[in-house]
Amino acid sequence: MLALVHDWLNQIGGAEDVLERLVEMFPGAPVYTSMYWKEGMPPAYRDWDIRTTWMDRLPGIYRHHQFYLPLYPLAFGGLDLSAYQVVLSIKSGFCHGVRTGEAAHICYCLTPTRYVWDFDAYAAREALPHALKTALRPLINLLRRWDWNGAQRVTRFIAISRAVQERIRRFYGREAAVIHPPVNTAAFGPAPHHDDYYLILSRLVPYRRIDLAVQAFNRLQLPLVVAGDGRDRPRLEAMAGPTVTFLGRVSDRERADLLARCRAYVLPGVEDFGIAPLQAQAAGRPTIAFAGGGALDYVVEGRTGVFFRELTPEALVTAVRGFDPESIDPRACVENAARFDVGVFKRELGRFVEETLGGHGSAGAG
């Protein structure tokens, strides 16, 4: 008996890509989550056995789930899943805090809770008033303690990248294996030719640092296409010059076409992993990425892309001017992306679950 645990189901992103693959691997497994916005999520989810907490009934939570930050530990801490043999949580928030008793608990960690362990940077990006930041600090300290305690009850951790592996060690004092998130490489392929635009596909939220790319391409006077939506879009559009185009959300078919025809993909911020650059590689296109986070696991400098090493528009401008995408062999990009394919993820994750069960049965949670 296996149960899946997910922080929330009100938006689509990389975490949901992982969850979808796990549901494929473990059909019929219940999915426990804080809340589920049925109308806002893919129709296929309605066939799943989704079980929510009392937070699902809170007013406005589907669109403004951040407002209820202090309540997630209470909701997940009240979930008793000790009847299952294995609990597999997909965590970036607090869902690893469920009670599991003697069950083996595997945490697939997208990142230690960002706004708890990196609060100062989070507050700066969100432009929180100084008074509010000061008032929140005691709460953040309590949440940090709760988060750490929850991490100590996990049987084994999996990190999505070496960068997250290091954070798990630093914040939780725990070791973690690295199993990269699944990339559906079969959905992407090279085009006969490409256009001259550079591309970003992302949720438009402050920590993604799309603003840095907008400023850089304003100076470069080169075409940048930004696909995706989010609360940061009005601010980004206000600062964009005539060469920067915002498309909003795009379909899967449009995504594949945009990736195949771009000159290069741009990853301007520090991502925990980053699926879109690998989708671009599967389409034969290179990446210009900041040298940090998950990009260090899949951008091979000079072979599948190039790095810039300071989080400034000037550094990105220099990287774009000095990089010739035509020097990259599309076949090298495709071959590199294949290392992160869905099949690889399923094979490694399945083996990890089996190993955890074997060790847990003989040695306990440890």
N, C-alpha and C positions, 0 to 999 in steps of 0.2 A: 504494500500500500504506500503510495507516494502522494504528497500534497505539494502544490506550487503556491508560493506567496509572492505578491507583487505590491509595490507601494500604493499605487493608485491607477485607475483606468479612466482617464479623462482626456488623454492626449496621445498622439502617435509620435514615436521617436525610436531611437535605437533600443531602448529598454523593451519596447513592445515587439520589436523584431526578434529579440532573444526569447521573449515569452511565447511568441507564435511558434518558434522552432521547438521549444520545450513541450508545448501542447501537442505538436506533431509526434514528438518522441514518446510522450506518455499520454496517449489518448484516454480520455475519461478521468484523468486526474483532476480533482477540484482545484480551482484557483481562488485563493483567499486574498482579499484586497480591502483597503480602507473604504473605497467607494468606486462605483461603476456608473459612468454616464453612457447609458445604452444608446441614446440617439447620436452621441458624438463619436462613437467608436465604430469600427468596421462591422457590418452586419454579420459576418462570420462568427464574431464573438458571441452572438446570441445562442449559438449551439453549444457553448462551453458551460461547464458547471461552475459558475462564478458565485462566490459567497462573500458578501460584504459585511462590514462592521456597522455599528450604530452611526458612524460618521456619514454614511450614505444619506442619512435623513437631514443633515445640517443644511440650512438655507444658503444657497449660492456657492456651495462647495465645488460643483463641477467646473465652474469658470474661475473661481478664486480660491483654489485649494491652499495657496500659500498662507492665507489669513489664519488658517487653523493649525499652524505649525505646532503649538504646544500640545495639541490633542492627539497627535499620531502615536506617541509613546503609550498613552493610555489605551488607545484602541488596539494596537498590536500586542501590548503587554497583557491584554485581557484575552487574547486568542490562545486557547489550549489545543495544541495539535499533537499531543502526546500519544494519541491512538494510532498515529501513522508510523510506518517503519522508517520512511525517509521524508524529510521536509527539505525542499529546495527553494530557497528565497532568492529573488532577483532584486538587489538592494542598491538604492542610492539615497534612500531616506531612512526609515525606521523599521521596515518590515522584518528585519533580522531579529527583532526583539520578541517574536512570538515564543510562547512556552512550548517546549518540545519534549520535556521529560527524558525518557530513555531513547527517544528516536534519534537517528543520525541526522544532523542538520548541516546541510551544505549551503553555504552562502555564495552565490555568484555576485560578486561585488562590482558594481559599475563605478563606484567611488565611495569612500567614507563621506558621510553626510556633509555636503559642501558648505552649507550656510552655518554649520556648527563648528567645523574644524578650520574653516577659512573665513571666519565671520568678518574680519576687518576688510578684506578684499571684496567680499560680497556686499557689505554695507557701502563701500565706496562706489562700486559699480551701480548699485541701486540708488545712489545719492540719498541715503537715509539722513535725516537731520541729526545733528550731533546729540540733541536731547533724547531722541528716540533710540539712537545707538547706545547711549549710556544707560537708558532705562532697560534695554533688552539684554544687556550684558549678564546680569545675574541669571536670567532665564537661559541664555546660551550656555552658561557654565553648568546649569542643572542638566540640560539636554546633552551636553558633552559627556557628563558622568553617566547618564543613562545609556547613551550610545556605546560607550566603552564597555559597560557591564554587559550589555546585550551581545557585544562581539566576543566576550569571553565564553559565552555559552554555546557558540557555534562550534560544531565538530571540526569542519574543515572549510577553509576559504579558497575561492577561485577569484583571481583578478583578471580584468579584461585586457590589461596591458602591463608592461614592466613599470610604468609610472604609477599605476594604481597599486601594484604589488608593493612598491616602496612606501606608498602612503599607508597601506594596511599595516606594514611593519612599524612605521613611525607613530601612527596614531593609536593603534590597537595592540601593538606588541605581538602580533600574530604573523606567522608565515603563510604564504598563499602560493598555489600553483597559478600559472598563467594559461588560460584558454581564451583565445581571442574570439570576439563575437562573430556570428555567422554572416557571411556576405553572399548573397544570391548572384554569383558571378555569371550564371547562365542567362540572366535577364539583360546582360549588357554585352556589347561587342563593338569593335571598331567600325567606323564609317569609311567610305571610299576617300573622303577628303574632310577637312575641318575648316571652320571659319576662324575669324580673327579675335573673337571675344574670349575673355577670361570668365570663369564661372565660380559662383558660390551657391551651394544648395544647403539651406540651414533654417532652423527655427531662429527667428530674429529676436534674440534676447541679449541683454548686455554682455554676459560673460563670453559670448561667442566672438566678440571683438570685430564684428562686421564694420564697425565705425572706422577701425584702423585701415581696412581695405578700401572703404569709400574715400577716405582722405588720400590714400596713396594713389588711387586711380584718378582722382580729381587732378592731382599733380601730373600724373603720367599722360593724361588726356587719351587714355586707351579705353576701349569698351569693356566694361565689367557688367555681367548679367547676374543678378541676385534673385534666386528662386526660393520661395518660402515665405512664411508670415510669422507674426508675433508682435508682442507689445512694444518692441523697440522700432517697429517699422516707421511710424511717423517721424521720429527723431532722425532716423537714417535717411529718409527721403528728403528731409529738410536740409541736410548737409550735402546731399549728392549733387554733383555737377551734371552737365548734359551727356557725358559718356557713360553714366551709371544708370542701368535700367532695372526696375523692380517688377517681377512677374507675379508675385504672390504664390499661392500654392499651385503646383503643377501635377498632372496625372503621371502615372507610372510610365506611360508611353512617352510623354513629353520629357520626363526626367532622363530616360535612356537616350533620347535624341539629343538633348542639350549636352549631356556628358560626352557623347561620341563626337560632337562637332566643335567642342570648345578647343581653344588653343592650349589652355592648361587650367587645371583646377587650383583654386586658391584657398588655403586653410590658414586664416589670419590669427587665430587664437590658440590657446592651450586646450586641447580636447582630451578627455579621458581615453578615448580611442578614436572614433571618427569613421563612420561607414562610407560616407559619400566620396572621400578621396580614393578608397579602394574600388568603389563602383566606377569611378573615372579610370582607374588603372585597368579594370576589367574591360573597359571600352578603349583601351590603348592610349589613354591620355595621361600625361605626367602631372605632378602636384608641386606647387610652390607652397611650402609649409613652414610655420614657425618651428624651430628646433626644440620641441618640448612635448611632453605628454605622449599620447598614443602614436603620434606621427613618427616617433623614433623607432617604432616597431615595424613600419612598413614602407616608409620613404627611404629608398636606397639612393643616396646622393650620387648624382651623375648617371644613374641607371634608370630610376623611375621618377626622378624629380630633383628638387634643390631646396635647401633650407635657407631661412634668414634667422638671425640669432638675437635680435633685439625686438621687443614688442613696440615698435615705433613705425609710423608711416614711412619715415626715411629709410629704414632698413628694408622694408618691403619694396619700396621704389627701386632701391639698388639691386635687390634680388631679381625683380622683373626685368630691369634693363640689362642685367648681366646674364640672363638665362635664355638660351635658344631651345624652345621645345622641339625643334626639328632635329636636335642632336640626340633625342631620346628615341630608341627603337620601340615602337608600339608593342612588339612581341614580348619584350622584356617586361613591360607593364602588365600585360595579360598573364604571363607566367608567374609574376610575383603575386598578383591578386589571387591566383588559384590556391595559394597556400592558406588562404583565409575563407575558403568556400564553405558552404553550408555542410557539405558532406564531411569535411575535416572537423568542423565543430561538433557535429553529432557523434562522430566516432570517438573523439577525445573526451567529450562530456560523458558519453555512455560508459566508457572505460573508467572514468573517474568515479562515477556513482557506484559501479561494481566494486572497485577497490575500497571505497569508503565503507560500503556495507560489509565487505569481508573483514576489514580491520576493526570495524565497530562491533561486529558480532563477537570477536575474540578479545578485544582490549577495551571496549567501552569508548565513551566520548573522548576522554583524554584531553 
